[in-house]
Amino acid sequence: MSTLITHPGPTTTTDLPLYRLHLMRAGYLLMGVGLAVVKWPILISHGSSWPLFEGVVTCILTAMSLLAFLGLRYPVRLLPLLLFESAWKLIWLSVVALPKAVAGDMDSATQAIAVNCAVVLVILAVTPWRYVWQQYVRAPGDRWR
């Protein structure tokens, strides 16, 4: 009779507690559902041609919603999606919306996008920043050869 002995894997200080994983899942759910409600109908019912960048943006955001749903299953593996979401929205808010707001030149379209981008606050809140720091800044990079 053989006995199977299992040893627990090594634990690290970067392991995330279950509540953090659930918070991340909430962020993915917000992204996935929000983009599915807004962008999927546009993608599915589009006409024969679109303006170039409108088509690009719609396809990118639809793909992000699909990846966000995958993040429900793999919240840590899809962490770069939360980072991308945070980065592009913060860049857009600071480079496009803020200068227009300061100049008193914000039109209704820019204001609507700025309100939509303000949801980034939720994504920033659910992102495990200590883990990001440890895994993406402090940890050694992958080998080049």
N, C-alpha and C positions, 0 to 999 in steps of 0.2 A: 504494500500500500504506500503510495507516495503522498507526500504532504506538500501542498502549495503554500509557500510562505510569501506574503506580499509585504513590502515595505512602503510606507508612505513616501511620496516624492518629496524632494527638498522644498521647503517653504522659503519664500523670500519676503522681504519687507514691502515688495511691490504688489503682493496679492491684494486684490480688492475685496472688501466685504460684500456680502450679498446685497445689502441695501444700496451700495454704490452701483452694482450691476443693474438693480431695478430702477434706480434714478436714470442711468444711461438708457435703459429700455424705454423709459417714459419719453426721453428726448428723441429717440429714434421713432417712437410711435407718433409723436407730435409732427416730426418732419415728414414721415411717410404718409400719414393720413392727410396732413395739410396740403402737401404737394399733390397727392392723388386726387383730392377734391378739386383743386384749382387747375392743375396742369393736365391730368389724364383726359378730361373731356375735350380740352383744346386739341390735344394730340389725336384723339380718336375721331373727332368730327371736323378735322381741318379741311380746307378747300384744296384745290389742285396746286396752288403755289402760295408760299409765304414770303414775306420779306426775310432776307437772309438771316439776320441776327435774331429775329423773333423765332424762327425755326430752330436755330442753334440753342437758344436759351431754353425753349420748351423741351427739346430733347435732352439737354443736360439735366434740367430739373426733374424730368420724368425718370431718368436713370438714377438720379440721387434718391428719389422716393423708393425705387425698387431696392437699392442698396440699404436704405434706412430700414425697410422691412426685414432684410437679412440681418441687420443689426439687432433685431429683437432676439434672434437665436444666438448670435455671436457678438455681444456688445463690446468686448475688448478688441476682438480682431477688426471690427469696423470703426474703431476709434479715429483713424485718419479721416473718416467721413465727417465726424463731429468737428475735427480740427479744420477741415476744408470749409465747412459751413460757417464756422466762427470767423475764419480768416477772410473769406470773400465778403461777408456781410459787414464786418468791422472796417475793412478797406473801403467798401462802397460808402458806408455811412460817413467815414472821416474824409474821404477824398471828393465825393460827389455831393452828398446831402448837407454836410456841415458847412462847407463854404457857401452854398446857396442859402442856407438858413441865416448865416451870419450877415450875408449881403442883403437879406430881405428879398431874395429873388427866387424863392421856392414856389414852383407851380404845383398844381393839384396832382399831377402825375408823379412828380418827384416825392411829394408828401405822402402819397399812397404807398409808394415803394418803401419809403423810410419807415412808415408804420409797420409794414410787413417785415422789414428787416429788423425791427426792434424785438422780434421774437428771438433773436440771437441771445438775448438775456437769459432765456430759459436754457438754451444750449450751453452757454457759458457756465450756468449754475450746475448743470448735471455732469459736466466734463470733469473727470478726476485729475485735476491739474498736478498734484504731487506725483501721481503715476506717470503722467505725460513727461514731467521733468525728469524723473528717474529713467524712463524707458527711451526717451527720444533725445535727451540732452546729455545726461550723465553716463548712460550705458555706452560701452564700446560699440562702434558701428560694425556693420557687416564687412567681411573681408572683400578686397578688391581682386584677389587672385586665388 
